[in-house]
């Protein structure tokens, strides 16, 4: 029963996350992305904790998937934020970096 509960929570979290993010206006993506990188780190720590306490193969699989996706999300957030901030840099600053 607990494996089914973990799977249910995982699917529910994925659905809610998709619905929330898909409704964010385009103009808010840059501040949202830079402000939410901290939250991605917290999610990553939580998923590592869940993986460390996993017992069954299903829990291990879901925990590993959570760590993998959380790490990709955190790293991707920093990459996207850096690129977006680069778009707003002055032309002389951009030439110095190239």
C-alpha positions, 0 to 999 in steps of 0.5 A: 500500500505504501508504494502505491501511495508514493507513486500517487504523491509523485504523479500528483506532484508532477501534475500540480507542478506542470499546471502551476508553471504552465499558467505563469505569464511569459514576462514573469519567467525571468524573475520566477526562474532566478527566485526559484533556484533556491526552491530547486535546491530544497527539492533536491535535498528533500529528494536525496533524503527520500532516496536515502530512506528508500527500502523497496525497488520502486521507492529507490527508482522514484527516489533516483528519478527525483534526484536526477530531475531535481538536479537537472532542474536546479542546474538548468535554472541557473543556466537559463538565468545566466543567459537571460541576464546576459540578454540585459547586459550593456553592449560593452559588457557583452563584448568584454566577455566574448 
